Amino acid sequence: MLWTLRPGNCLSPLASCVLVASSLSTALPHASPDHRYDKRQTSPSSPLVNFQVSEPILTPPGNANQYGCIHSQLLMEHDFAFSYGKPFVAGSYTPPPCSFNRVTMNLTVTSKGRQFDRLGLMYLGDIEVFRTSTAEPTTNGIIWTYVKEMEQYEALWKTDQKIIFDLGNLIDNTYTGIFSTTLTATFFTAPNPRPTADQILPISAEASGRDAPSAFSLPSDTALVNHQIPQNVERAVVSLSACGQATEEFWYTNVFSSEINTFADEIGTLYGYSPFREVQLLIDGQLTGLSWPFPIIFTGGIAPGLWRPIAGIDAFDLREHEIDITPWLPVLCDGASHSFEIRVAGINDDGHGAASLSETVGSSWIVTGKIFLFLGPEGSITSGSPPKVDVSPPKLEIASTITTNSTGANETLTYSTSATRSISITSEIKTSNGSSIPASWIQDLTYTNLNVLSSQGFTQYTKQSTTGSDRSSSRYRNDYSYPLTVNSTVSVSDNGDFGIDASLSRDLEFAVNGPAVFPSKVQPFNHNAFSPVTLFTLSGRQQPVPLSTSPLPFFSGAWTTTTQTGEAHYLSAGNRSYSFGTTSQHFIFTGLEGTVDAGTNLELYKRDVKAVNATVVSDVEALVGRRVNASPLLGAAPGLVAQQDVGAGSVKELLGRGPGRSKDVLVMASGHTEERTTA
């Protein structure tokens, strides 16, 4: 077999490209991205331990708690084999036989064979409480454990619930990986608990009565519900859960709709509506809040070798966005029914540089929401002045150029997008204490994106940055920034075999102050709430560790900063595929006594980890300045020069462009199953 490398397809700064070789097997040893670690690359005899680097989840050690309850309960033990349209359903959850104020949840998954990454959504009744995705298995198997804080759903855990877990998967002669899952919840009592919502309402399809998941799929669905809000609500917050799938999985690389056929003859039609997305919350048809989404990259995205064993940022626990709707309470507490709707917008362009928000996007965005209600005394009625809504269209600027080669064919497409937007909603509310207090919700967002498609679309460079600041009169504040840079090049042979070279650099900065609905993970550190504490290891085991030898302060917030860099190669030949690469991640979790800009900040957790060809070659982890992992190779498994039989069947499934079709969407939405085939 002879590989043909298109001119200009070598990536900088990668050291090598997928070069011409007489056979794939002889090419592989020379394509290792880091030859210094070849001596570690022996065939694994045990499952590869995958993991997401994230804030530590601290719990009391042992089975006894000086503050009260510790109780564990199995929620799910299930194999997701041919589970397309067949979610796990259990109506047997009942609250534990003791009082509790904190809940953690442990999901452990094993898989073996060949399989795509899959999206998983967990519901308590009609309410989504956990959105995750899977790692892609290997021939010798993988295992991962993720531990999630769940105290924000205390009002749900206090009552009987139907548990629905939707993880759509397909099994056939090629894709053999079954996801075997165990889900356990632990309930316990913590000192000085933070307030949680008294009632939680769904913004969902409310399909649990049919034993079906309740997600909406946009744009095919209308993600709208009506609720009559209790009249004694004194604070209300909506959370939005949204991610793109199929033609929208790599939305940040999409082109303007006027240019989707720029390289139609070479790589096919590109996906449109621009590389900009806006998730919107509307109350009674009025824009109430925004989320400019974080670019999630799942473990099969771009090149699978990037994500073994280190998963992409937030890939195992997709982050939700909070929007304070307290300024709307004078309207919502009138005893009438009100509508809540989620929309996703991109950009329409006229082909001459003019841009406006689109009313639709490609298929599909999987969305749900929740309304967290904090109640005043029973019988009280919240009133006040209607909200003053100051929302103007975003300021959008777009530009693009196309260059041609000597034959007159399109060679390069360069396009840029920038957006800024502010939203301000204010009102006066009168609650049970009889006094009028100001309520406000303010957001300021900035976005830039540059994409360059060269070599007739076979090479793409993406550089994007999103920054935002959300502020509420409740003293809640969220400042965030997530830049991303991706390089990818595709090489295709005459018989349809292909290779991908890719490099990536991405960051997440996320600072939260004040009364967030979702725990910032800093609470167990406050005043040394537990010491010693239990820290979950990569294998899901509990490891007791001392927290700090000196008293810790009370933190009003937390600041997470993390950076991932990597390079990887992917080869697909016949019915076999291979991927290998190098990824590093630097992670710092800081407690805030003030804000990021002012006040005393203390580093609470730090981790630096590097993996080469599915082997962890360095790993340093520290808790409040003290190293906690027993080995620099904690969780490592011996690696290979290339991981075989990774779960991707086409260029388009990996990159969102090029030959083939997009990946199947196997999430059930609005009680129906999404179409499997998407052009």
Buried (B, 14 or more C-beta within 10 A) or exposed (E): EEBEBBEEBBBEEBBBBBEEBEEBEEBBEEBBBBEEBBEBBEEBEEBBBBBBBBBBBBBBBEEEBEBBBBBEBEBBEBEBBEBBBBBBBBEEBEBBEEEBBBBBBBBBBBBBBBBBBBBBBBBBBBBBBBBBBBBBBBBBBBBBBBBBBBBBBBBBBEEEBBBBBBBBBBBEEEBBBBBBBBBBBBBBBBBEBBEBBBBBBBBBBBBBEEEBBBBBBBBBBEBBBEBEBBBBBBBBBBBBBBBBBBBBBBBBBBBBBBBBEBBEEBBBEBBBBBBBBBBBBBBBEBBBBBBBBBBBBBBBBBBBBBBBBBBBBBBBBBBBBBBBBBBBBBBBBBEEEBBBBBBBBBBBBEEEEEBEBBEBBBBBBBBBBBBBBBBBEEEBBBBBBEBEBEBEEBEBEBEBEBEEEEEEEBBBBBBBBBBEBBBBBBBBBBBBEEEBBEBBBBBBBBBBBBBBBBBBBBBBBBBBBBBBBBBBBBEBBBBBBBBBBBBBBBBBBEEEBBBBBBBBBBBBBBBBBBBBBBBBBBBBBBEBBBBBBBBBBBBBEBBEBEBBEEEBEEBBBBBBBBBBBBBBBBBBBEEBBBBBBBBBBBBBBBBBBEBBEEEEBBBBBBBBBBBBBBBBBEBBBBBBEEEBBEEBBBBBBBBBBBBBBBBBBBBBBBBBBBBBBBBBBBBBBBBBBBBEEBE
